Amino acid sequence: MLLSDYVKVSKVSVEDMLYDEQDILRSMDKIEIVQTHQPRHIREKLFTDVIHSTISQDKYWASHPDE
C-alpha cells in the first residue's frame, strides 16, 4: 500500500506517471498468497522451482536456526 500512497502524494504530472491508483488497485486483485513450499504452476513453470533456483529456503533456515 506504500505504492498507493506514493501515487497520491507524488508531485509527478499525471501525464508522466507510469501508473495511477486504479492500476494499483487492479494489480492487488491478482496477488495470491502461497505457502513456503506450496507448488504453484505459472506459465508451465513450477513456482517453487523459481524460488529454489534463486535461494534454497531449506539451506537458508538450516544455517539460521531459531534462537
N, C-alpha and C positions, 0 to 999 in steps of 0.2 A: 504494500500500500504506500510505501515511500515514493514509488514512482508516480502514483496518482497525485500525491501531494506536490511533487516536483512540477508536474504538468500544470497544476493550479497556480503555483506561485512563480513560475518561470517568467522571466522578462523577455523571452524569445517571442518574436511576432508569430501570429497564427500561421502565416504562410511558410515560415521556416521550421515549424515543428515537424518532427518525424512522425509523431502520433499524438492523438488527443485523448481526452478522458474516456470517450466511448471506445476507442481502440483498446485501452487497458481493460475496461470492463468486459469487453468481448473476449479478450485473451484469458481472463480469470475463469470463464466457463470451460476452458479447455484444460485447466490444471487438474491432474488426477493424483491423489495421494497413493503411494505404493509403499509396501513394507520393504525392509532392507534386502531380503533375499527372495522377494516375490517376483517370479518370472513374468515379464510383460512383452508381448510381441508388438513391435513397432516397425513398420516398413520391412517386414520379413527378417528383422534382426531382433534377437533376443535382448531385451533391455539390460538384463543383468550382465550379459557379455560386455556391453559397452562400459558399464561401471567397473567390472573387474579387470578389463584391459587397461583402464586408467589407473586404478589403485585397488589392490586386493583388500577389501574391508577386513577379511579374516586375519591377514598378516598385520594390518594396522592395529586391530584390537588385541592381537596376541602380544604385540610389543608395547601396548599401552593398557596394562591391566587395571581393573578397578582398584581404587585405594581404600 
